[in-house]
Amino acid sequence: MRKILTSLVMIAVVASTAVGATQAYFVDTETSAANTFAAGSLNLNVDGNEGVAVAHVTFNNVVPAVQWLGAEYDHQWVLNNTGSLPGNLSYSIKNIKNYENVCLTPETVMGDVTCLSGNDQGELGNQIKLLFQLNQAPYGYNQEVYPVSAVTFTNVPAYHLNAGESKAVFLRSWLINAANNNLVQGDSLEFDIEFTLSQE
């Protein structure tokens, strides 16, 4: 009986192997070729200058109480996102230089004692107001900045730039009308504006 059972098991194994060997399945394999992954880009230029995102600003011979000082004191740049991704524009003021240049009598009468030749001796930056404004409808503007300092003007959010989009931006400015305006007679102010375009 045991031999019969063993023989039946062997026959079943051989039969299943034979069936498995004779069965076939349709198979089709396709290869996806030329797959490309490209990173998007953000690229900001200023006035068409590739890779330049810093503008230099100088104020000389300004007078008080003349709001929106005019073309002589307004500065304009065209900011262009030449990348493939939209981004948010911000700006910072850097490398501030307040020059006394010379201590005039009206300044010393007002109590001006910073009459040295360093680039931190002048007072003009304390009395200049700045305002960024789009030079296109709807002429939206950013926050007013006063006084001019790195603390009040760091990474200030501004505008949105789509890929391939350009926006003309004005820096409007005026010297406030204050009782101590004589402190800034003969002073000058210089600084850099650094524009930054960040991913949304």
Summary of the structure (lengths in Angstrom):
residues: 200
radius of gyration: 35.6
end to end distance: 81.5
largest distance: 130.6
contacts: 520
relative contact order: 0.26
helix: 16%
strand: 36%
